[in-house]
Structure formats: structure tokens, C-alpha cells
Amino acid sequence: MGRLPGFDYKRPFFYMVTVKRRDGAAAAPFSAIAADGRIVASAITEAFLRVIEAFHEKWYCIEPIRYFVIMPDHLHLIIKVREIEKRVSLAVVVRQLIKALDRAYWAVAGAERLLQNPAGGGSGVVLHDSLRESIFAFDWHDWIVKKGGQLAAFRKYIAENGTRAARRRAARQFFTRAREIAFQGMRYWAYGNEALLELPVIVAIKGHRRPLAGLVAPEAHPQGHLRGSEALCAAASRIGPGGAGLSTFLSPLEKEAGNEIIKAGGALIILSMEGFAPRWHPSEKQERLCAAGRMLYLSPYEPRAAKLTRQEMHVRAHELVDWALAHSHEHLEAWP
């Protein structure tokens, strides 16, 4: 992560960190979610809890980790860095935390395997730490808390993680139908998970179709302005769990960025130039993402039968970009 202009790195500050189970890892769930959204602990949950609560005792550059949640396949934690000037980066701290969680997992999983196969051999063999493959994905995500009110939003997101998961599991059909919703006192047409509008980090994304005349050097642009699809996709790939990309996702650059966000575990809020009739449905892939709570189609315009004129499309495109900038926490803008 690059340094933010005007940010006081000498003062303590917070990160929300997400670590995920590796795709394809034959790992037992880290916890379970009850129908009412409560986290149901297991031996693995308890082992992880001990690691997290004691972690600051070895890594003095962070404060005790007080806000976290252990979900079945991922963890969210708020980590407060105490002294950024020390030569210990967040990456080092998170990698060491993942190693400690890995050891705790295999200590429990290995004991359970021996109970299932006390004679040894096969699944009863407990592997040495260096021979075990990590159950966590190589890529992890962090959000730096850099705006007022954001810390409270991250804490709320963590506290409600189980409730949201239970709601998605119990009512997936709710996210796969068009409906009218109210947001900040206005009426919108929606399809998907409207709770995405309450995420702690929403990033507006604008990918221009062609270079602008007289474009100045990228280093002269304010924070958030990039050049090229590679730069935009690299920035978008940092939008993981707890974050969403907000855009019309019409240009090729925007579509590439959206694919990177989905791969990273983030969500998409797609702004539409038209509202959604009751029987409207997106493609099969997008519908699955809506059902999983990771996508929202949103429009401030009423559904209509007649096609939009070219002039109407031009006006609405600009209106939606303005809406995205007004309702996002930060933005990324790129030229090809």
C-alpha cells in the first residue's frame, strides 16, 4: 500500500483485516452460523480465539485485538497499529498471525484425526508444521481507517456478520427479485442485496473509454486517478470482503475492474439507466452473485417500455457518475 498524502503515520491507526480459507482446502469450518445469526463455536473457534487474544503479547507494535469475528470460512479483525515508525509492516504482522492460526488449526485437526484413527497411518498421521499446507489463502485484504465514522462502520460490519450470513442463507429468494426500496429518503428500483449500500467501504469506479485530450502525467493527478487497465485492476483487486465497487460498469475498463473485485471477494453495486420491471432478471452468473448477497443492481429511474434515446443515455450516464461519487467513500478513475 502506498502512503496517503496528508496522513499522519506517526499516530496510531486502525486496519480492518480479512483472511480467508484457501479455495479447495479440505478444512473443517472455523465455526458455524445458527439460524438467528449467532456464531456457534467449535474446538477450532476456541483455538483461534486463544491465538487472537494473546497475539499482541508477542507483537508489541499492535494493541490487543478486541473487535473480530470468526466465520466458517474467513475472519475479520480490526488491528490497531501502535507505532508505525517501527520497521514492522502490517504484512509481517498478518503473515505471522496466519501462521499462528494455521498451527492452532492443525493442533485441533490433528488431534481429531488421531481420535478417529488411533492406530495411525493414513489420515491419522500428524504432519510436522513445515509439511502442512496453509488452510488460508495467500491473498488477504486490509482497509485502513482514514475517515471519521469509518471505525464505527467497520465494528458494526463485524458485529453483524453472522446475522447477514444467516439472512442470506434463509432468504436467498429475496435477493433475486426486483423491488422498490427507500434509500436516504428517495425511491429506487433494486435487484439484489440492498444491504451493500451500508458497507464500510464503497469505492466509485470510472473507467474512461478513451484517453482525454491534454491528459497530464499520472503523478499530477489527485489521489484515486490512475492510467491504464492494469493500474485500475490492481487497485480494484484490493476491494475485498467488506467493500464494494460502485459504477455503471459499462466501459471495458469498468468491467475488468468489476471482475477483479469479484475475484477478490468484494461486492458490486451496479447503477442502471433504467429501473427493473417485476420479472426482470440478470444473467445466470449475476443472479448467483445476487443470491449470495454480493451484487446489487440499483436505479433511480422508473422502469419504461420505450428505449432510451442517445441523448437520454448520455444525460443519465453523467447523472449516475455524479450519484456514485456522492454516495461513495473514495473513488478510482482510469484512462486506457
N, C-alpha and C positions, 0 to 999 in steps of 0.2 A: 504494500500500500504506500502510495506517495504521501508526502507531507502536505497538510492542508494549509493554504495561505491564511495567516491571521490567527491560527490555532495555537494556544498556549500549551506546548508539550511539556512544560516543566511542572504543570499542575496534575494531580491525579485525575484520571478519567476512566470511563467505562466502555466495555465492549459487550455486545451480545454475541456469543459464540454458539454455533451449531455443529455438532459432529454426528455423522450418520453411519448406520450399519452398511457395510460394503455390499453392493449388489451381488447376489449369488452366494453370499456367505451362509453356510449351513449353521447359523447361530440361533440359539433359543431366544425368544423375545426377552427384552430387557425388563419389561413389565407388562401389565395387562390393563385394559380400559373397561371399567364397569359401565353398565347401561346409563347410569346417571353422570358419567364423566369422571368419576373418581379413579385415581391411579391405584391399581391393585399390585402391591409389592410382591416380589419373589425373592429367592435367595440371591439372584443376580442383582436385583434392585438394591437390596441391602448392602451387597458388596460394593456396588458403585457409590452408594450413599457414604460409606465409610471413606472411600478414596477422596470424594469431593470435599467432605467436611474437614479432612486433615491435610488437604493438598497445600494450603498456604503455609503450613509449618515448615515445609522444605523450600518452597519458593517464596522468599520474603518480599519479592517485588510486587506481589499481589496481595490484596486483602482477602479475608475469609469469604468464600463463595456462599452467599446467602440466598440468592434467587436462582433456582434451576428447576428443571423438570426432566424426569427420566421416562421417556415414551417407549413403546415397544420396539421401535427401530431407530430412534435418534434421541439426542439430548440437547436441550437448550440451557445455556448458563450465562449469567451476567458476571463478567470478570472485571474487577476494578484494579487497574494497574496503579501501583503506589508511586513508583519512581521511574519514569520513562527514560531518564538520562542514564540509568544503568545499562550496561551492554547486554541486556537480556530482552530479546524481542518477544512479542506475543506469539509468534510462530514457534519459538523454542518452548514456551510455556505450554501451548496447546499440544504440541507433539509429545511432551513429557506426560501431560495429563492422559492422552490417548494410550500411551504405553502403560501407565498405571492402571487404567481401566481395562486394558487387554489382560494384564496379569490377574486382575481381580476376576474377570470373566472366566479365564481358564482355570483358576483355582476352584471356582464353583463347578464349572462344566466338567473338569477333570475328576473331581470327587464324585459327581453324579454318574459319570461313566464307569468308575470303579465299582460303585454300588450296583450298577446294572450288570456288570461283567466282572465279578471279583476274581475270577480265575486268570484274568489278564489276557493279553493278546487282542488283536483287532481294535475295537473301539475302547477297550479297557486300558490301553497304554496311555500313560500321561506323558506328553511330549515336553521336552525342555523348552524354555521360553524362546530361545533363538530359532527353534524349528517350527514354531507355531506361526501361522499366518494371521495378521491382524484381522479382527472382525469389523474394524472401522474402515470407511472409505478414505482414500488418500486425500481427497479434497474436503476441506471443511470451510465454513463460512463465518465471517465476523462482520458486525456492524459497529462502527464507532458512534457513540452517543455524542452528538455535536450541536444539538439544538435543544432549547428549552422545552420541557414537557415530553421529550422523547424517552427519557429513562422510565417515566411512569407508564408510557405506552408499551415499552418492552416488558416491564414487570407484569402488566395486565395481560399481554400476549402469552407470557409463560404461565401465568396462573390459570388462564382459560384454555390451555392447550388440550387437556383431557376432555373438557366439555365440548369443544369444537369437534374433536375426533369422534366422540360418541354421537353428536348430532349428524355428522356426515354419514356415519355407519347406519344410523336409524332411519334417516330420511333422505337417501340419495335422490329419490324421485323429485324431491322439492327443488333440487338444483338443475333439473333437466326439463323445465317448462318455463315458458315466457310469462311475465307478470309485470304489473306496475309496482314500483316501490317509491318510497319517500326518502330523500337524502338531503340533509341540510335545508329543509323547508321547501324543496322543489320536487316535482314529479318526474320520474324516469321510467323507461322501459328496460327490463333486465332479463337476462337468462344466465343462470349460473349462481355462483356463491357471492351474494351481496356483502357478506362479512369481510371480503377482501378490501372493501373501502375503509375498514378500520385497522388495517395492518400498520405496524410501527414505521415501516419504510415503504413509500410508494415513489417510484422513480419514473418521471416522464421521459419518454424516448422519442426523439425526432431524427429520422434518417432521410436526408435530402436525396432527391432522385438524381440531381446533377450538381456539379460544383457551382458556387455562386461567383459572379463576376467580381474581380478585385479582391478575392479571398486573401486575407492576411495570413501570415505564418501561424501555425497551430499554437506556438508558445505565446502568441499575443492574445489568444482568446481567453475569456474568463473561465473559471473552473467549470467543468462539465462539457466543454466544447472539444470535440475530437476530430480527427481526419481519418477517413477510411473505414471499411467494414471490419478490418481486423481489430482496430482500436475500439470500435463500438462493441464488437462481440466480446472482446476481452473484458471490457467494463461490465457488460451485461451478465457475463458468467459469474460475477461476484454477487448477483442478486439471487440469493438462495432462499432457504426457508425463512419466513418472517418478512419477506419483501415481495413486491410485485412491480412489474413493468406496466406502465400506463401509456397507451398510444392507440392510434387508429390501426397500426401495423399493416399499412397499405404498401409502403415502398419496400423494395428488395432489402435495403439496409435494416429497416424495422423488422421485417420478417426474420432475417438472420439473427438479430438481437433477441427476438422472442423465442426462437428455437434454443438459444444458449441459456436463457432464463429457465425454460422448462427443464433442460438437461441438468441445470444446477439445483433443481428442487424448488425454484421460486414459482410465482404465480403470474398470470396475465390478466389485466383489465383492458378489454378491447372496446374502444369507443366506435360506435356505429353512426353512420349518417342517416339511418332510418331506424324507427322503432320496430318492435317484434310482434307480429301477429300471434294469436294464441297457439297456432300449430307450427310456428317457426322452429326449426332445428338446425344446428350447425353440422359440420361433417362428423363422421363417426369418431374420429380421433379427438376432436374438440369436445364432443359430447361426453366422452370418457373423462376428460380433464375437468369438465364442469361437474360431473357426478362425484369426482374425487375432491371437489372443493378447491381446485387450483386454477379456475378460469371464470371470468365474469364478462359477459357481453353487456354493454351499457349504452343507452342512447337517450338524449334529452328531447328527441324528436318523436312525434307520433307516427305510428305505422301508416303507410299510404300505399295505394294500389298503383298509382301512376309512377313512372320512372322519374328520377331526378334529372333536371336539365344540367348541362355542363356548368352553367353559371351557379346553380344551386349547390352542386357538388363543391365548387371552388369556395363558395362562401362558408359552407358547413365545415369543410376541411380546416379552414382557418379558425373557425369558432371552436372546433374540438381541440385544436392545438392550444388555444388560449385556456380552455377549460382544463386540459391536462396540466398546464403549467400552474394554474391557480389551485389545483387540488393535489399537488404532489409535494413531497418533502425535498426533492432535489431533481435535477434533470441531466440527461445526456443527449448531446446533439452532435451529429456527424455528417460529413460530406464524403462522397465517393472519391 
